[in-house]
Structures are given as C-alpha cells and as structure tokens.
Amino acid sequence: MTRDFFEFFDLPRNLSIDTKDLEKRFYALSRKWHPDLFARKSEAEREESLEATAVLNDGYRTLREPIARALYLLKREGFDVAEQGSKDVPADLLEEVFELNMAVEELQDGDESARAQLISARQRFEAMRAELDAELQQKFAAWDAGHDKAALTEVRAVLNRRKYITNLIAKANVPDRV
C-alpha cells in the first residue's frame, strides 16, 4: 500500500485542491477501510485495514490544510523543510524584531505602556502574514500549472518567511487588557 497521500486519495499532486472533494473522498475511503468491516477477515486483511485507516487519517489531516499540504509536498519532492531558525532573521525585519524584543522586555519589567506597542506589532505581523498567504496562493497556482521545481523553491521561501512571521505574532501576543 502506498504512503503517498495524494495517491491514496487519488488526487493530483497539486497545492491547490478542492477540500470538499477531499472530504468526500475521505468519507468514501473511511467506509471502504473501516476496521469493523475487517473484523472477521484474516490477520493480514485486518492489518491492511488498520494501516489504510492510519494513512487515511494522517493524509486527510495533512491535505486539508494548505500549509501542511505544502510542507508535505515539499518534503515528498526532496526539499528540506526544517524549522526556520530564530537566528535567521529576514534582513527587512531586523528593526521590527529589535523593537519587538525591547517591548517584550519592557512589559516583563512592568512597563504597561509597552502593551500597546506589542498589540500594534502583532497587528502589523498579522497583516504581513495575510499578504504572504495571498502570495502563497499565487505560488501554489504556479506549481499546479507545471509542477516545476523552481515554483516549489519559491513556495518554500514564502513558507519560511511565513513561519518566521508566525513566530513573531506569537511573541507579540499579549492580552489586550490585564
């Protein structure tokens, strides 16, 4: 049995997929491979059912989310998808990261005026992430059009930047009020 989620769901190896279609395929395959249907079958058939069910669940969880789907496809295509390191600050964000770190320290030291600065930073980073998500849709379409490795290289670059921005959002995430 194949472990490739796209093959398992009989889907093209695209980054943009119809999630409603994926859901229909998930339920159809769930009915086909449900372990209860194999209770009176041979040990090998029961094991095959359990393995298929595991692939089904993992595949559905992965393919239904655009970021998880992109990371999965990158890995399947041989790209390194290791965590974005905190030391690898994108050059255009250096000043923002410095200001964010200062505001976090000030808030930890009891300076409540830093709270507004952190809220503002979080909003800027959320806007940046939204722009990256729109850019990802364009990069996904480029991959889907020709399955060109250069398109995946661009997807990977945007995902790395998006991961960094998401980490900054988390760092700037303070309660709006005490």
Helices and strands as residue ranges (DSSP letters): H 5-8, H 19-33, G 35-38, H 43-63, H 66-76, G 91-93, H 94-108, H 114-146, H 149-172
